[in-house]
């Protein structure tokens, strides 16, 4: 499959500007929802990837399941590393 031909046929590709897909440029965030903490984000990713891993496992997509489980474990480790300590008063 010719990916360039496919990309040019999609409506999004015709309307999108290359700048829309850049992550290394600053955005004022006016349209973006408020971002959670790094810990919350990592936990969310862990949950989502875990769900995808279950789907892959049920479909007997062993390599995909393995890779998704590795991503889930990495997200959990990142969440633990970014936990904010509980302050006891």
MARMIMI-54496 format. One record per residue: residue in three letters; x, y, z of N, C-alpha, C in turn. Coordinates in Angstrom, 1 decimal, always signed. Atoms other than C-alpha are relative to their C-alpha. Example, Ala and Ser with C-alpha at 12.3 -4.5 7.8 and 13.67 -1.06 7.14 Angstrom:
2
NODE  keba     n_u     n_v     n_w    ca_u    ca_v    ca_w     c_u     c_v     c_w
NODE   ALA    +0.9    -1.2    +0.0   +12.3    -4.5    +7.8    +0.9    +1.2    +0.0
NODE   SER    -0.9    -1.1    +0.0   +13.7    -1.1    +7.1    -0.8    +1.1    +0.8
//
This chain:
89
NODE  keba     n_u     n_v     n_w    ca_u    ca_v    ca_w     c_u     c_v     c_w
NODE   UNK    +0.9    -1.2    +0.0    +0.0    +0.0    +0.0    +0.9    +1.2    +0.0
NODE   UNK    -0.7    -1.2    +0.1    +1.3    +3.4    -1.0    -0.5    +1.0    +1.1
NODE   UNK    +0.5    -0.8    -1.1    +1.0    +5.4    +2.2    -0.1    +1.5    -0.4
NODE   UNK    +0.1    -1.3    +0.4    +1.7    +8.7    +0.5    -1.4    +0.3    -0.8
NODE   UNK    +1.3    -0.1    +0.8    -1.3    +8.1    -1.9    -1.1    -0.1    +1.0
NODE   UNK    +1.0    +0.2    -1.0    -3.4    +7.0    +1.1    -0.2    +1.3    +0.8
NODE   UNK    +0.0    -1.2    -0.8    -2.5   +10.1    +3.1    -0.6    +1.2    -0.8
NODE   UNK    +0.5    -1.2    +0.8    -3.3   +12.5    +0.2    -1.5    -0.2    -0.3
NODE   UNK    +1.5    +0.3    +0.3    -6.8   +10.8    -0.2    -0.8    +0.3    +1.2
NODE   UNK    +0.8    -0.2    -1.2    -7.8   +11.4    +3.4    -0.3    +1.5    +0.2
NODE   UNK    +0.4    -1.4    -0.1    -9.8   +14.6    +4.1    +0.9    +0.7    +1.0
NODE   UNK    -0.8    -0.6    -1.0    -7.7   +15.3    +7.2    +1.3    +0.5    -0.5
NODE   UNK    -1.3    -0.4    +0.6    -4.5   +15.3    +5.2    -0.1    +1.2    -0.9
NODE   UNK    +0.1    -1.1    +0.9    -5.8   +17.8    +2.8    -0.2    +1.3    +0.7
NODE   UNK    +0.3    -1.2    -0.8    -7.0   +20.2    +5.5    +1.1    +0.4    +1.0
NODE   UNK    -0.9    -0.2    -1.1    -4.2   +19.8    +8.0    +1.3    +0.7    -0.5
NODE   UNK    -1.3    -0.7    +0.2    -1.1   +22.0    +8.2    +1.0    -0.8    +0.7
NODE   UNK    -1.1    +0.8    -0.6    +2.2   +20.4    +9.0    +0.2    +0.5    +1.5
NODE   UNK    -0.2    -0.5    -1.3    +2.4   +22.6   +12.1    -1.0    -0.6    +1.0
NODE   UNK    +0.9    +0.6    -0.9    -0.7   +20.9   +13.5    +0.5    -1.3    +0.6
NODE   UNK    -0.5    +1.3    -0.5    +1.2   +17.7   +14.0    +1.4    +0.1    +0.7
NODE   UNK    -1.3    -0.2    -0.7    +4.4   +19.2   +15.6    -0.2    +0.0    +1.5
NODE   UNK    +0.0    +0.0    -1.4    +5.0   +18.5   +19.2    +1.1    +0.9    +0.6
NODE   UNK    -1.1    -0.8    -0.5    +8.1   +20.6   +19.5    -0.2    +1.5    -0.1
NODE   UNK    +0.3    -1.4    +0.0    +6.4   +23.9   +19.1    -0.9    +0.4    +1.1
NODE   UNK    +0.8    -0.4    -1.1    +4.8   +25.9   +21.8    -1.4    +0.3    -0.4
NODE   UNK    +1.4    -0.3    +0.3    +1.1   +26.1   +22.0    -0.5    +0.8    +1.2
NODE   UNK    +0.5    -0.8    -1.1    -0.8   +28.7   +24.0    -1.0    -0.8    +0.9
NODE   UNK    +0.9    +0.8    -0.8    -3.2   +26.0   +25.2    -1.4    +0.5    +0.1
NODE   UNK    +1.4    -0.6    -0.1    -6.3   +28.1   +24.7    -1.1    -1.0    -0.3
NODE   UNK    +1.0    +1.0    +0.4    -8.2   +25.2   +23.1    +0.2    -1.3    +0.7
NODE   UNK    -0.3    +1.3    -0.7    -6.6   +22.4   +25.1    -0.6    +0.0    +1.4
NODE   UNK    +0.4    +0.2    -1.3    -8.1   +21.0   +28.2    +1.1    +0.1    +1.0
NODE   UNK    -1.0    +0.0    -1.0    -6.2   +21.4   +31.5    +0.6    -1.3    +0.1
NODE   UNK    -0.7    +1.2    -0.1    -3.5   +18.8   +31.7    +0.1    -0.4    +1.5
NODE   UNK    -0.2    +0.5    -1.3    -3.3   +16.6   +34.7    +1.5    -0.1    +0.4
NODE   UNK    -1.4    +0.2    -0.4    -0.2   +15.8   +36.7    +0.7    -1.1    -0.8
NODE   UNK    -0.8    +1.1    +0.7    +2.5   +13.5   +35.2    -0.5    -1.3    +0.6
NODE   UNK    +0.5    +1.2    -0.6    +1.3   +10.9   +37.7    -1.3    -0.4    -0.5
NODE   UNK    +1.3    +0.3    +0.5    -2.3   +11.1   +36.6    +0.0    -0.4    -1.4
NODE   UNK    -0.1    +0.3    +1.4    -1.4   +11.1   +33.0    +0.6    -1.5    -0.2
NODE   UNK    -0.6    +1.3    +0.1    +0.9    +8.0   +33.4    -1.0    -1.1    +0.5
NODE   UNK    +1.0    +1.0    -0.4    -1.9    +6.2   +35.3    -1.1    -0.2    -1.0
NODE   UNK    +1.0    +0.1    +1.1    -4.4    +7.0   +32.6    +0.5    -0.8    -1.2
NODE   UNK    -0.7    +0.8    +1.1    -2.0    +5.7   +29.9    +0.0    -1.5    +0.4
NODE   UNK    -0.1    +1.3    -0.5    -1.5    +2.6   +32.0    -1.3    -0.7    -0.1
NODE   UNK    +1.3    +0.5    +0.1    -5.2    +2.0   +32.2    -0.4    -0.3    -1.5
NODE   UNK    +0.4    +0.1    +1.4    -5.8    +2.6   +28.5    +0.8    -1.1    -0.7
NODE   UNK    -0.8    +1.0    +0.7    -2.9    +0.5   +27.3    -0.3    -1.4    +0.6
NODE   UNK    +0.4    +1.3    -0.5    -4.0    -2.3   +29.7    -1.2    -0.5    -0.6
NODE   UNK    +1.2    +0.5    +0.7    -7.4    -2.4   +28.1    +0.3    -0.4    -1.4
NODE   UNK    -0.4    +0.4    +1.3    -5.8    -2.5   +24.7    +0.7    -1.4    +0.0
NODE   UNK    -0.7    +1.3    -0.2    -3.6    -5.4   +25.9    -0.9    -1.1    +0.1
NODE   UNK    +1.0    +1.1    -0.1    -6.6    -7.4   +26.9    -0.7    -0.3    -1.3
NODE   UNK    +0.6    +0.2    +1.3    -8.2    -6.9   +23.5    +1.0    -0.8    -0.9
NODE   UNK    -0.9    +0.7    +0.8    -5.0    -8.0   +21.8    +0.2    -1.5    +0.5
NODE   UNK    -0.1    +1.4    -0.6    -4.8   -11.1   +24.2    -1.2    -0.8    -0.5
NODE   UNK    +1.2    +0.7    +0.4    -8.4   -12.0   +23.4    +0.0    -0.4    -1.5
NODE   UNK    -0.1    +0.2    +1.4    -7.6   -11.8   +19.7    +1.2    -0.9    -0.3
NODE   UNK    -1.2    +0.9    +0.2    -4.5   -14.0   +20.2    +1.1    +0.7    -0.8
NODE   UNK    -1.1    -0.8    +0.6    -2.2   -11.2   +19.0    +1.1    +0.0    +1.0
NODE   UNK    -0.9    +0.2    -1.1    +0.6   -12.4   +21.2    +1.1    +1.1    +0.1
NODE   UNK    -1.1    -1.0    -0.1    +3.4   -10.0   +20.2    -0.6    +1.4    +0.3
NODE   UNK    +0.6    -1.3    -0.4    +1.1    -7.0   +20.3    -0.4    +0.0    +1.4
NODE   UNK    +0.3    +0.1    -1.4    -0.2    -8.1   +23.7    +1.2    +0.2    +0.8
NODE   UNK    -1.3    -0.1    -0.7    +3.4    -8.4   +24.9    +0.5    +1.4    +0.0
NODE   UNK    -0.4    -1.3    +0.1    +4.3    -5.0   +23.6    -0.9    +1.0    +0.8
NODE   UNK    +0.9    -0.9    -0.7    +1.2    -3.3   +25.1    +0.2    -0.3    +1.5
NODE   UNK    -0.3    +0.2    -1.4    +1.9    -5.0   +28.5    +1.3    +0.7    +0.4
NODE   UNK    -1.2    -0.7    -0.3    +5.4    -3.7   +28.4    -0.2    +1.5    +0.1
NODE   UNK    +0.3    -1.4    +0.0    +4.0    -0.2   +27.7    -0.8    +0.3    +1.3
NODE   UNK    +0.8    -0.2    -1.2    +1.5    -0.6   +30.6    +0.9    +0.0    +1.2
NODE   UNK    -0.9    +0.0    -1.1    +4.3    -1.6   +33.0    +0.9    +1.2    +0.1
NODE   UNK    -0.8    -1.2    +0.0    +6.4    +1.3   +31.9    -0.8    +1.2    +0.5
NODE   UNK    +0.9    -1.1    -0.5    +3.5    +3.7   +32.5    -0.2    -0.1    +1.5
NODE   UNK    +0.1    +0.1    -1.5    +3.0    +2.3   +36.0    +1.2    +0.4    +0.7
NODE   UNK    -1.3    -0.4    -0.7    +6.7    +2.7   +36.8    +0.1    +1.5    -0.1
NODE   UNK    +0.0    -1.4    +0.1    +6.5    +6.3   +35.5    -0.9    +0.7    +1.0
NODE   UNK    +0.9    -0.5    -1.0    +3.5    +6.9   +37.7    +0.5    +0.0    +1.4
NODE   UNK    -0.5    +0.2    -1.4    +5.2    +5.6   +40.8    +1.2    +1.0    +0.2
NODE   UNK    -1.1    -0.9    -0.1    +8.3    +7.7   +40.0    -0.4    +1.5    +0.2
NODE   UNK    +0.5    -1.4    +0.0    +6.2   +10.9   +39.7    -1.0    +0.3    +1.1
NODE   UNK    +1.0    -0.2    -1.1    +4.0   +10.3   +42.8    +0.4    +1.2    +0.9
NODE   UNK    -0.2    -1.1    -0.9    +3.6   +13.3   +45.0    -0.1    -0.6    +1.4
NODE   UNK    +0.1    +0.5    -1.3    +4.4   +12.4   +48.6    -1.2    +0.6    +0.8
NODE   UNK    +1.1    -0.4    -0.8    +1.5   +12.5   +51.0    +0.5    +0.7    +1.2
NODE   UNK    -0.5    -0.7    -1.2    +2.0   +15.2   +53.6    -1.0    -0.2    +1.2
NODE   UNK    +0.9    +0.2    -1.2    +0.7   +14.3   +57.1    +0.2    +1.2    +0.9
NODE   UNK    -0.1    -1.2    -0.9    -0.1   +17.2   +59.3    -0.4    -0.4    +1.4
//
